Amino acid sequence: MSKRLHKTAETDADAAVTLKDVADRAGVSTATVSRVLNRQGRFSRETEARVSQAVAALGYVPHAAARALASRRSRTVGAVTAALDNPIFARGVQALENRLERSGYGLLIAGSDYEADRELKQVRTMVERGIDAIMLQGDSHLPEVYDLLRRKGIAYINTWVYDPASPHPCCGFDNEQAGRNVADYLLDLGHTEIAMVAGISEGNDRARNRIRGVRAALEARGLTLDEARIVERPYSVSDGRDGLRALLRRPGPRPTAVIGGNDLLAIGVILEAQQSGLAVPDALSVAGFDDIELAANIAPSLTTIHVPVEEICTLAGDYLVARIEGRPARDHVALEARLVVRQSTTRPPAR
């Protein structure tokens, strides 16, 4: 027999393995095998081990399409994240996948790059592939997204945001309050010349609300956040550097504190300040948002808002699985985004 024919014979043999073959080898019923593989119910470790050993020995792979037809579920959840290359979003996707895996669900991922039309296309593609539920980021979504999900009866949840009055399920934190908290901290230190290198606010409710929170904190103390003190840049280190250069070129007193729309922007601000001869924090205090791993390890370490990303996405997974399986779940879940004070902030220099 040629190698090609031999390989085909092996493939056909593997394809011919059925659920009944696994059940016979494990010495249990086909219903038991199905429930173990789909993680439905509780079984003894011995039963699970016998089924697992039979699956491994026979090379059994469940037929996803047939299983979906039988259960009317694909056991697949979608997630559209704003940016796949953002480290905090990557951590969130990993936490979501870990949660879904425990309940026997797979994950489809797409990155929208903060483009509403692109997100709509991605949601449509996922719906066409038969997802059971979907996690979205923020609450700035086209009406067509919500309409499609409602028509198809697909559970969804908005993450990184919290609004108890929202008609949409959400799990996250109040971005405006978080912006206010970091600004209040800098104001308490004595800073009055505060500026922002913010994220692009168009199509990004989180960026808009963080700016709104900083502005509200300053106005509560009789100060203003003028447009000249805000530059918007994409979320990257190089854009953070460019943002500080733009601020330093503008007329008026030099800022004594800069808030980055996320940690990548804030780290860029620190690097550009150091390159420009501005000591951080003695000449310029810098704060960020997210608390990515690098924030604690850069020199000086970054004061930032800690976003509980793993908890957000794990709880979002809890919600989606509960909705898929017809169990009750809270539609609005609030988490704390807390300030973490490190070395990059101090009192302003004497004028």
C-alpha positions in Angstrom: 0.0 0.0 0.0 1.4 3.4 -0.9 2.0 6.0 1.9 -0.8 8.1 0.4 -3.3 5.2 0.5 -2.2 4.2 4.0 -2.7 7.8 5.2 -6.2 7.9 3.7 -7.1 4.6 5.4 -5.9 5.9 8.7 -7.9 9.1 8.2 -11.1 7.2 7.3 -10.6 4.9 10.3 -10.3 7.9 12.6 -13.4 9.5 11.1 -15.4 6.3 11.6 -14.9 6.4 15.4 -18.3 7.1 17.0 -19.7 8.1 20.3 -20.8 4.5 20.8 -17.2 3.3 20.2 -16.1 5.5 23.0 -18.9 4.4 25.3 -18.2 0.7 24.6 -14.5 1.1 25.4 -15.2 3.2 28.5 -17.9 0.8 29.7 -20.6 3.5 30.0 -23.6 4.7 28.1 -23.4 7.0 25.1 -25.5 9.5 27.1 -22.8 9.5 29.8 -20.0 10.1 27.3 -22.0 13.0 25.8 -22.6 14.6 29.2 -18.9 14.2 30.2 -17.6 15.7 27.0 -20.1 18.6 27.2 -19.4 19.0 30.9 -23.1 18.6 31.8 -23.7 17.3 35.3 -21.2 15.8 37.8 -19.5 12.5 37.5 -17.0 10.6 39.5 -13.3 11.0 38.7 -13.2 7.4 37.7 -15.9 7.9 35.1 -14.3 11.0 33.7 -11.0 9.3 33.5 -12.4 6.2 31.7 -14.1 8.4 29.1 -11.0 10.6 28.7 -8.8 7.5 28.2 -11.2 6.0 25.7 -11.3 9.3 23.7 -7.6 9.5 23.7 -7.1 5.8 22.7 -9.6 6.0 19.9 -8.7 9.5 18.7 -12.3 10.5 18.9 -13.2 14.1 17.8 -16.8 15.2 18.3 -18.5 16.5 15.1 -19.2 20.1 15.9 -21.8 20.6 13.2 -23.8 17.5 14.2 -23.5 18.5 17.9 -24.8 22.0 17.1 -27.7 20.6 15.2 -28.7 18.3 18.0 -28.4 20.9 20.8 -29.1 24.0 18.8 -26.0 25.4 20.2 -22.5 25.8 18.8 -20.9 26.1 22.2 -19.0 29.0 20.9 -18.9 32.6 22.2 -17.6 35.6 20.3 -15.6 38.5 21.5 -14.9 41.8 19.6 -12.1 43.6 21.3 -11.1 47.2 20.4 -7.4 46.3 19.7 -5.8 42.9 19.7 -2.3 44.3 20.3 -3.2 46.1 23.5 -1.7 44.1 26.4 -4.7 44.7 28.8 -7.2 43.6 26.2 -5.1 40.5 25.6 -5.2 39.7 29.3 -9.0 40.1 29.2 -9.4 37.8 26.3 -7.3 35.2 28.0 -9.4 35.5 31.2 -12.6 35.1 29.1 -11.3 32.1 27.3 -10.2 30.4 30.6 -13.7 31.0 32.0 -15.5 29.6 28.9 -13.3 26.6 28.7 -14.4 25.5 32.2 -17.9 25.2 30.9 -17.0 23.6 27.6 -17.3 26.6 25.3 -14.9 27.8 22.6 -14.0 31.4 21.8 -14.0 33.4 18.5 -12.0 36.7 18.6 -11.9 39.8 16.4 -10.4 43.2 16.7 -12.4 46.3 15.6 -9.6 48.9 15.9 -12.3 51.2 17.3 -14.2 51.3 14.0 -17.9 50.9 14.3 -18.6 49.7 10.8 -15.8 47.1 11.1 -17.3 45.9 14.4 -20.7 45.5 12.8 -19.2 43.3 10.0 -17.4 41.2 12.6 -20.5 40.7 14.6 -22.4 39.7 11.5 -19.7 37.2 10.6 -19.8 35.7 14.1 -23.5 35.4 14.0 -23.3 33.6 10.6 -20.9 31.2 12.2 -23.5 30.3 14.9 -22.1 31.9 18.1 -24.3 31.4 21.1 -23.3 34.7 22.8 -20.9 37.7 22.4 -18.8 40.0 24.5 -18.4 43.6 23.4 -16.2 46.4 24.7 -17.6 49.8 25.7 -21.2 50.9 24.9 -20.5 52.9 21.6 -22.0 50.4 19.2 -24.1 50.9 16.1 -27.9 50.3 16.6 -27.6 47.6 13.9 -25.4 45.6 16.2 -28.0 45.5 19.0 -30.8 44.9 16.5 -29.0 41.9 15.0 -28.3 40.3 18.3 -31.9 40.8 19.5 -33.4 39.4 16.3 -31.2 36.3 16.6 -31.7 35.9 20.3 -28.0 36.0 21.0 -26.9 37.1 24.5 -24.4 39.9 24.8 -22.7 42.0 27.3 -20.8 45.3 27.2 -17.5 45.4 29.2 -15.1 48.0 30.5 -18.2 50.1 31.3 -20.8 50.4 34.0 -24.0 52.3 33.8 -26.8 51.1 36.1 -29.4 53.0 33.9 -28.2 51.4 30.6 -30.7 49.2 28.8 -27.8 46.9 27.8 -26.1 44.4 30.1 -22.7 45.6 31.3 -19.8 44.6 33.4 -17.0 47.1 34.3 -16.4 50.4 36.0 -17.3 54.1 35.7 -14.7 55.6 33.4 -15.7 59.1 34.2 -15.3 58.6 37.9 -12.0 56.9 37.4 -10.8 60.0 35.4 -12.1 62.2 38.2 -10.2 60.1 40.8 -6.8 60.4 39.2 -7.3 64.1 38.6 -8.4 64.7 42.2 -5.2 62.9 43.4 -3.0 65.3 41.3 -5.0 68.3 42.5 -4.5 67.2 46.1 -0.8 67.1 45.5 -1.0 70.8 44.5 -1.0 70.5 40.7 -3.1 73.1 38.9 -1.4 72.9 35.4 -2.8 69.6 34.3 -2.9 68.3 30.8 -4.0 65.1 29.0 -2.6 62.9 26.3 -5.9 61.1 25.8 -7.0 58.3 23.5 -9.0 59.1 20.4 -12.4 60.0 21.6 -14.4 59.5 18.4 -16.1 56.1 18.6 -14.6 55.4 22.0 -16.8 56.1 25.0 -14.1 55.1 27.5 -11.8 57.8 26.2 -14.5 60.5 26.2 -15.6 59.6 29.7 -12.1 59.7 31.1 -11.6 63.2 29.6 -15.0 64.2 31.1 -14.0 63.0 34.5 -10.7 64.9 34.5 -12.5 68.1 33.4 -15.1 67.7 36.1 -12.5 67.3 38.8 -10.8 70.5 37.7 -14.0 72.5 37.4 -15.0 71.4 40.9 -11.9 73.4 42.1 -12.4 76.4 39.9 -10.0 75.3 37.2 -10.5 74.4 33.6 -9.2 71.7 31.2 -8.8 73.9 28.1 -8.8 72.3 24.7 -5.2 73.4 24.4 -4.3 71.1 27.3 -5.8 68.0 25.6 -4.2 66.1 22.7 -5.7 62.9 21.4 -3.6 60.1 20.1 -3.9 56.4 19.3 -3.0 54.1 22.2 0.7 53.5 21.7 4.0 54.5 23.3 5.2 56.4 20.3 2.0 58.3 20.2 2.4 59.2 23.8 5.8 60.7 23.1 4.3 62.6 20.2 1.5 63.8 22.4 3.9 65.3 25.0 5.9 67.0 22.2 2.6 68.6 21.0 1.7 69.8 24.5 5.1 71.3 25.1 4.9 73.3 21.8 1.7 75.0 22.9 1.7 78.5 24.4 1.1 79.1 28.1 2.5 77.7 31.2 4.1 74.2 30.9 2.0 71.5 32.5 3.3 70.1 35.8 1.2 66.9 35.4 0.1 64.9 32.4 -2.6 62.1 32.5 -2.3 59.5 29.8 -5.5 58.0 28.4 -3.9 54.6 29.0 -0.6 53.3 30.3 1.0 53.0 26.9 0.4 56.7 26.3 1.6 57.6 29.8 4.8 55.5 29.3 5.4 57.4 26.1 5.0 60.7 28.0 7.6 59.5 30.5 10.1 58.5 27.9 9.7 61.8 25.9 10.0 63.8 29.1 13.2 62.1 30.0 14.5 62.6 26.4 13.6 66.3 26.7 15.4 66.8 30.0 12.3 66.9 32.1 12.8 64.8 35.2 9.8 62.6 36.2 8.3 63.2 38.7 10.3 66.2 39.9 9.6 68.4 36.9 6.6 66.5 35.5 4.2 64.1 37.2 2.7 61.4 34.9 -0.3 59.1 35.5 -2.0 56.5 33.4 -4.9 54.1 33.1 -5.0 50.2 33.1 -2.1 49.1 35.2 -0.4 46.9 32.6 2.6 44.8 33.8 5.1 47.4 32.4 3.5 50.1 34.6 5.1 48.7 37.7 8.4 47.9 36.0 9.3 51.1 34.1 11.6 53.6 35.9 10.1 55.5 37.5 7.2 53.2 38.1 3.8 54.5 36.9 1.0 55.9 39.0 -2.1 54.6 37.3 -5.7 53.4 37.6 -5.8 49.7 38.1 -8.5 48.1 35.8 -9.6 44.7 37.1 -9.5 43.2 33.6 -9.4 39.5 34.6 -12.4 40.0 36.9 -14.3 42.0 34.3 -13.9 39.3 31.6 -14.4 36.3 33.9 -17.7 37.8 35.2 -18.7 38.6 31.6 -18.1 34.9 30.8 -20.2 33.9 33.8 -23.0 36.1 32.5 -22.9 34.8 29.0 -22.8 31.1 30.0 -25.7 31.7 32.4 -27.8 33.3 29.6 -27.0 30.6 27.1 -28.0 27.9 29.6 -31.2 29.7 30.7 -30.0 30.6 34.2 -30.6 34.0 35.8 -27.8 36.5 35.9 -27.3 40.2 36.9 -27.5 42.5 34.0 -25.3 45.3 35.5 -22.1 44.5 37.4 -20.0 47.3 38.9 -16.3 46.8 39.8 -13.8 49.1 41.3 -11.1 50.8 39.2 -8.7 51.9 42.0 -5.8 54.4 42.0 -2.3 52.8 42.4 0.2 55.4 43.5 3.8 54.8 42.4 7.0 56.8 41.7 5.9 58.9 38.6 3.9 61.5 40.6 4.8 64.0 43.3 4.1 67.6 44.3 4.6 70.2 41.6 7.9 72.0 41.3 8.1 75.4 42.9 7.4 78.2 40.4 
